[in-house]
Amino acid sequence: MRDNKEESLDPDEWEFSRALAHKMVDEAIDHLARVRERPVWQAMPEEVRATFQDELPLNPSPLETVYKEYKETVRSYPMGNIHPRFWGWYMGSSNFTGALGDFLAAVEGTNLGGGNTGAAQVEQQVLDWLKEIAGFPKSASGTLTSGGSVANLVAHTVIRNLSAGYDVRKEGVAELSRPLRFYASDQVHSCHQKALEILGLGSKALVEVPTDAHQRLQIDALQAAIVEDRAKGLQPACVIGTAGTTNTGAIDDLTSIADLCDHEGLWFHVDGCIGGVLRLAPEYADLVAGIERASSVAIDPHKWLHTPFEAGAVLIKEPKAHFATFEMHGPYLQLQERGMIAGKFLADYGLELSRGFRALKIWMAFKEQGAAKFGRIISQDISHARYMANRVEQHVQLELVAPVNLNIVCFRHVAADEGAAKTLNTEIMLRLQERGLAVPSDTTVNGKHGLRCAFNNHRTKREDIDDFLNDVLRVADEIISEENA
């Protein structure tokens, strides 16, 4: 006969759980404080990997046992992006206050779909702060998302529905009389193509415009593409300006794009997932001049604001169009003038009804550190990139493969020919990663393959750059010696 004892997921002994939680926090602080003592990354042994093949556990285990397993099999093999010598891809390196915010948000357990709650007020305030940073009016709408990919998808959904000129939500994209076209540089992030495919517009809807020697969108080529598409009976809808390309950190001429969009009657969207908060650094704010004129902008707080993953945002200057794109309520979710469900329903501005309390970790970090400090960290990262670029240019065995526009350095060890250079630099990267010395990524720019360092790390010091370049040269000599043996 079934035991009818009522159960809960709360601890049986709160004091024991309190002590263990304190131990977890203490060890987490040690983990951060001693980050330089560990490899940046290390490969997971097969015997550890095999532990993740266990079947679903039906019976309980003590929490201290679960925590011990986590430390041995998970925390010991991280990506490494909190380490000061992690510069691969474009991650951000988190912050401790944000991590505490994530914990507090999880304990509170609030669903940010909407409601008359303190959490909803925090999210609205964070969005208002992001508007202030981007130069947007407070009347603009916005929403927090999982990251830049969803932020850009939200914006493109609004643009599609508004540009179509009919009720796309009811009729679908099959009723489009003229195919829509979105324009961006050939350096645009791949999430934009994915978004347009998801929206049923097809990859052909994204027109990639050639870039100049600094990987910036060519305005004359953009104008020509718009004229050509209109002559074909297509409908230009939007120009996507990039404030910091993922590959090289290039920033499009946002002011010229804004002028063109005003003249052509097009929506101007800025992918600011890298540079959307650049105005926090006064000495570099001119690099994104014109971002305040955009119709919408995507921002990634988990990049240059170092918010723990995940945290993205989109701001839109047409709040009515934004609301009309996503608003939907079933009979089980009727808004009221009073009570818990009163007020703005946040899920009416995005894809998700179930939404985590992402705003708290951003809110707490801003409150603790102040926006000016984040601006100084941005300036520090750009300074690090320029310092590395100067060091590379001073060494006969190293060369830049792209101009350093912002905080990304693309360079390589020279070799006899392009094929040899690709092989050599790829092997340098892999050995550096496997030995836990550093994590650069690799890329190809203008046909030249090399290493790529994205300085988006508040823990990096100049000595890390000096040591890294010495490691690059030492490993390269090692590889060349092996090949000549």
C-alpha positions in Angstrom: 0.0 0.0 0.0 1.3 3.5 -0.9 2.6 5.6 1.9 0.4 8.7 2.0 3.0 10.8 3.8 3.1 14.3 2.3 6.4 15.4 0.9 8.3 18.5 0.0 11.6 19.3 -1.8 12.7 21.5 1.2 15.6 20.1 3.3 14.8 17.8 6.2 17.3 19.8 8.3 17.6 23.5 7.5 20.6 24.0 9.8 22.6 21.3 8.0 21.7 22.8 4.6 22.7 26.2 5.9 26.2 24.9 6.9 26.6 23.2 3.5 25.5 26.3 1.6 28.0 28.4 3.5 30.7 25.8 2.6 29.7 26.1 -1.1 29.9 29.9 -1.0 33.3 29.8 0.7 34.7 27.3 -1.8 33.2 29.3 -4.7 35.0 32.4 -3.4 38.2 30.4 -3.3 37.6 29.2 -6.8 37.5 32.8 -8.0 40.3 34.1 -5.8 42.7 31.4 -7.0 41.7 31.4 -10.7 45.2 32.3 -11.8 46.6 29.1 -10.1 44.6 26.8 -12.4 44.9 26.0 -16.1 42.6 28.1 -18.3 41.1 24.9 -19.7 41.8 21.2 -19.5 40.5 18.2 -21.4 38.1 15.9 -19.5 39.5 12.3 -19.0 37.4 9.5 -20.5 36.8 8.0 -17.0 35.2 11.3 -15.9 33.2 11.6 -19.1 31.9 8.1 -18.5 30.2 9.2 -15.2 27.8 11.3 -17.3 26.4 8.1 -18.9 24.7 7.0 -15.7 20.9 6.3 -15.9 18.3 8.5 -14.3 18.7 8.4 -10.5 15.5 7.1 -8.9 16.7 7.2 -5.3 18.1 10.1 -3.3 21.7 10.9 -2.5 22.9 13.2 0.3 23.4 16.7 -1.0 27.0 16.7 0.2 27.7 13.7 -2.1 26.1 15.5 -5.1 28.2 18.6 -4.4 31.4 16.5 -4.2 30.6 14.9 -7.5 29.9 18.4 -9.0 33.3 19.6 -7.9 35.1 16.6 -9.2 33.3 16.1 -12.6 31.9 19.5 -13.5 33.7 22.4 -11.9 37.1 20.9 -12.6 36.5 21.1 -16.3 35.0 24.5 -17.1 35.2 26.4 -20.4 37.5 28.8 -18.6 36.1 32.1 -19.5 36.5 33.5 -16.0 40.3 33.0 -16.3 42.3 36.1 -17.1 43.9 34.4 -20.1 40.7 33.4 -21.8 40.2 35.5 -24.9 38.5 33.0 -27.2 35.3 33.9 -29.0 33.4 36.7 -27.1 32.2 35.5 -23.7 32.4 38.0 -20.9 34.0 36.8 -17.7 31.1 37.0 -15.2 31.2 38.7 -11.8 30.7 37.5 -8.2 27.9 40.0 -7.4 26.0 38.8 -10.5 26.4 35.2 -9.3 24.9 36.1 -6.0 22.1 37.8 -7.8 21.5 34.6 -9.8 21.3 32.7 -6.5 18.9 35.1 -4.9 16.7 35.2 -8.0 16.6 31.4 -8.0 15.7 31.3 -4.3 12.9 33.8 -4.9 11.8 31.7 -7.8 9.8 34.5 -9.5 8.5 33.9 -13.0 9.0 37.2 -14.9 6.3 36.6 -17.4 4.6 39.5 -15.6 2.9 40.6 -12.5 2.8 43.2 -9.8 6.1 42.3 -8.2 9.4 43.8 -7.1 11.1 41.7 -9.7 9.1 43.2 -12.5 10.1 46.7 -11.3 13.8 45.7 -11.3 13.6 44.4 -14.9 11.9 47.7 -16.0 14.6 49.7 -14.3 17.4 47.7 -15.9 15.8 48.3 -19.3 15.6 52.0 -18.6 19.2 52.0 -17.7 20.1 50.2 -20.9 18.0 52.8 -22.8 20.0 55.6 -21.1 23.3 53.9 -22.1 22.3 53.5 -25.7 20.8 57.0 -25.9 17.3 55.8 -26.4 14.2 57.6 -25.0 12.5 56.3 -21.9 9.4 55.8 -24.0 11.1 53.0 -25.9 10.0 49.5 -25.1 12.4 46.6 -24.4 12.8 43.1 -23.0 15.5 41.0 -21.5 16.3 37.8 -23.4 18.7 34.8 -23.1 21.2 36.6 -25.3 21.9 38.4 -28.5 20.5 35.8 -30.9 17.0 36.0 -29.3 17.3 39.8 -28.9 17.9 40.2 -32.6 15.2 37.7 -33.4 12.7 39.7 -31.4 13.7 42.9 -33.2 13.4 41.2 -36.6 10.0 39.8 -35.8 8.8 43.4 -35.1 10.4 44.7 -38.3 8.8 41.9 -40.4 5.3 42.4 -39.0 5.5 46.2 -39.4 7.0 46.1 -42.9 4.6 43.6 -44.3 1.7 46.1 -44.1 -0.9 43.5 -43.2 -1.7 41.1 -40.2 1.2 38.7 -40.5 0.2 37.0 -37.2 -3.1 36.0 -38.8 -2.2 35.5 -42.4 1.4 34.3 -42.2 4.3 35.2 -44.5 2.7 33.5 -47.6 0.6 36.7 -48.1 3.7 38.9 -48.6 3.2 40.6 -52.0 6.9 41.5 -52.2 9.8 39.6 -50.5 11.4 41.6 -47.7 15.1 42.4 -47.7 17.3 43.1 -44.7 20.8 44.5 -45.4 24.0 44.0 -43.3 27.7 43.9 -43.8 29.4 40.6 -44.9 30.8 40.5 -41.4 27.3 40.3 -39.7 26.7 37.7 -37.1 25.2 34.4 -38.2 22.2 34.8 -35.8 20.6 37.3 -38.2 20.4 34.7 -41.0 19.1 32.2 -38.5 16.4 34.7 -37.4 15.2 35.4 -40.9 15.0 31.7 -41.6 13.0 31.2 -38.5 10.7 34.0 -39.5 9.9 32.2 -42.8 11.7 34.9 -44.9 14.5 32.6 -46.0 18.2 33.2 -46.0 17.9 35.2 -49.2 16.2 37.9 -47.2 19.6 38.8 -45.7 21.6 40.8 -48.3 25.3 40.8 -47.2 27.0 44.1 -48.4 30.7 44.2 -49.1 33.0 45.8 -46.5 36.1 48.0 -46.7 39.6 47.3 -45.5 38.5 47.8 -41.9 35.6 45.3 -42.3 33.0 48.1 -42.2 29.9 48.1 -44.3 30.4 50.2 -47.5 27.7 52.8 -47.7 27.8 53.2 -51.5 27.5 49.4 -51.9 24.5 49.4 -49.5 22.8 52.2 -51.5 23.3 50.3 -54.7 21.9 47.1 -53.3 18.8 48.9 -52.1 18.2 50.5 -55.6 18.8 47.2 -57.3 16.4 45.3 -55.1 13.6 47.9 -55.5 14.1 47.6 -59.3 13.6 43.8 -59.0 10.3 44.4 -57.2 11.6 43.4 -53.8 10.9 45.4 -50.6 13.8 46.7 -48.6 12.8 46.7 -45.0 15.8 47.1 -42.7 19.5 47.9 -42.5 21.4 46.1 -39.7 24.4 48.2 -38.5 27.0 46.3 -36.5 28.5 48.0 -33.4 31.4 45.6 -33.1 31.7 42.6 -35.4 32.4 39.2 -33.8 35.3 38.5 -36.1 37.4 41.6 -35.8 35.4 44.2 -33.7 34.7 46.4 -36.7 32.1 49.1 -36.1 30.0 50.2 -39.1 29.4 53.9 -39.8 26.2 54.1 -37.9 25.6 57.8 -38.6 25.8 57.3 -42.3 23.5 54.3 -42.1 21.0 56.3 -40.1 21.1 59.1 -42.7 20.5 56.5 -45.5 17.6 54.8 -43.6 16.0 58.2 -43.0 16.2 59.0 -46.7 15.0 55.6 -47.8 12.3 55.1 -45.2 13.9 51.9 -43.8 14.1 50.6 -40.2 17.6 51.0 -38.7 18.6 48.1 -36.4 21.9 48.0 -34.6 23.4 44.7 -33.5 25.2 46.1 -30.4 25.8 42.8 -28.7 29.5 43.8 -28.4 29.5 47.6 -28.6 26.0 48.5 -27.5 27.3 49.7 -24.1 30.4 51.5 -25.5 29.0 54.9 -24.6 29.8 54.0 -20.9 33.5 54.7 -21.9 33.5 58.4 -22.7 36.8 58.3 -24.6 35.4 55.7 -27.0 31.8 56.8 -27.2 32.3 58.4 -30.6 33.0 55.0 -32.1 29.2 54.3 -31.9 28.0 57.7 -32.8 24.6 57.3 -34.4 23.5 54.3 -32.3 21.0 56.6 -30.6 19.3 57.1 -33.9 18.6 53.4 -34.4 15.0 52.2 -34.4 16.1 49.2 -32.3 19.3 47.8 -30.8 20.3 44.5 -29.4 22.6 44.5 -26.3 24.4 41.6 -24.5 24.9 42.4 -20.8 26.7 39.0 -20.5 29.5 40.4 -22.7 30.9 43.8 -21.7 28.8 44.1 -18.5 30.1 40.7 -17.4 26.7 39.5 -16.3 26.7 35.8 -15.6 25.2 33.9 -18.5 22.6 34.3 -19.7 21.5 37.9 -20.3 20.6 39.7 -23.5 18.3 42.7 -24.2 16.6 44.4 -27.1 15.3 48.0 -27.1 12.7 49.2 -29.6 11.5 52.8 -30.3 8.1 51.6 -31.6 6.5 50.3 -28.4 3.1 49.8 -30.0 4.5 47.7 -32.8 6.6 45.8 -30.3 3.5 45.0 -28.2 1.3 44.2 -31.2 3.9 41.6 -32.3 3.9 39.4 -29.2 0.9 40.2 -27.1 -1.3 37.2 -26.4 -3.4 36.1 -23.4 -5.5 32.9 -22.9 -8.5 32.8 -20.7 -6.2 31.5 -17.9 -4.2 34.7 -18.0 -6.5 37.7 -17.9 -5.0 41.1 -16.9 -6.6 43.0 -14.0 -6.5 46.6 -12.8 -5.6 45.3 -9.3 -4.0 42.4 -7.6 -1.0 40.3 -8.4 -1.5 40.3 -12.2 -1.9 44.1 -12.5 0.6 46.2 -14.5 2.6 45.7 -17.6 2.8 42.0 -18.6 6.5 41.5 -19.6 5.8 38.4 -21.7 3.9 40.6 -24.1 7.2 41.9 -25.5 9.0 38.6 -26.4 8.8 35.0 -27.2 8.8 33.5 -23.7 5.9 33.3 -21.2 8.1 31.6 -18.6 10.9 34.1 -18.0 13.7 33.9 -15.3 14.6 36.9 -13.1 17.7 37.8 -15.2 17.5 41.5 -14.3 18.6 41.1 -10.7 22.2 40.1 -11.4 22.5 43.1 -13.7 20.8 45.5 -11.2 22.9 44.4 -8.3 26.2 44.7 -10.2 25.3 48.2 -11.4 24.3 49.2 -7.9 27.5 47.9 -6.4 30.1 48.9 -9.0 28.5 52.0 -10.6 28.2 52.4 -14.4 31.4 54.5 -14.5 33.5 51.5 -13.5 32.1 49.4 -16.2 33.1 52.1 -18.6 36.7 52.0 -17.2 36.7 48.2 -17.7 35.7 48.7 -21.3 38.5 51.2 -21.8 40.9 48.8 -20.2 40.0 46.0 -22.6 40.5 48.3 -25.6 43.8 49.4 -24.2 44.9 45.7 -23.8 44.0 45.0 -27.4 46.0 48.0 -28.7 48.9 47.0 -26.4 48.9 43.5 -27.9 48.7 44.9 -31.4 51.7 47.0 -30.8 53.7 44.1 -29.4 52.7 42.0 -32.5 53.9 44.7 -34.9 57.2 44.9 -33.1 58.0 41.2 -33.6 59.4 40.0 -37.0 57.8 36.5 -36.6 54.3 37.9 -35.9 51.8 39.9 -38.0 48.4 41.4 -37.7 45.8 40.0 -40.2 43.2 42.7 -39.5 43.2 46.3 -38.1 42.5 46.5 -34.4 39.2 48.6 -34.4 38.1 47.9 -30.9 39.1 45.1 -28.5 39.8 42.1 -30.8 43.3 41.3 -32.1 43.6 38.9 -35.1 47.2 38.0 -35.8 49.4 35.0 -36.7 52.9 33.6 -36.7 54.3 34.0 -40.2 55.1 31.0 -42.4 56.3 30.3 -45.9 52.9 30.2 -47.5 49.2 30.4 -46.5 48.7 26.6 -46.2 51.7 26.3 -43.9 50.5 29.4 -41.9 47.1 27.8 -41.3 48.6 24.5 -40.1 51.1 26.2 -37.9 48.7 28.7 -36.2 46.0 26.1 -35.7 48.5 23.9 -34.0 49.8 26.8 -31.8 46.2 27.4 -30.7 45.5 23.8 -29.9 48.6 23.3 -27.9 48.1 26.5 -25.9 44.5 25.4 -25.1 45.5 21.8 -24.3 48.3 22.9 -21.9 46.0 25.3 -20.2 48.2 28.3 -21.0 45.6 30.4 -22.7 42.5 30.2 -24.8 42.6 32.2 -28.0 40.3 31.2 -30.9 41.2 31.1 -34.6 39.7 32.8 -37.6 40.2 33.8 -41.2 40.3 37.4 -42.3 40.8 38.3 -46.0 42.0 34.8 -46.7 44.6 34.8 -43.9 44.2 32.3 -41.1 45.4 33.2 -37.7 44.8 33.5 -34.0 42.1 35.7 -32.5 42.1 37.3 -29.0 38.9 39.0 -27.9 39.6 41.2 -24.8 36.4 41.0 -22.9 37.9 40.1 -19.5 38.1 42.3 -16.4 40.7 40.0 -14.9 43.3 40.4 -17.7 46.6 42.2 -17.0 49.3 43.4 -19.4 51.6 40.7 -18.0 49.1 38.1 -19.3 49.6 39.5 -22.8 53.4 39.5 -22.5 53.4 35.9 -21.2 50.9 34.8 -23.9 53.0 36.2 -26.8 56.1 34.5 -25.4 54.2 31.2 -25.2 53.0 31.7 -28.8 56.6 32.1 -30.0 57.9 29.3 -27.8 55.3 26.8 -29.0 55.8 27.9 -32.6 59.6 27.2 -32.3 58.7 23.8 -30.9 56.4 22.9 -33.8 58.9 24.1 -36.4 61.7 22.1 -34.8 59.5 19.0 -34.8 58.8 19.5 -38.5 62.5 19.9 -39.3 63.7 17.0 -37.3 
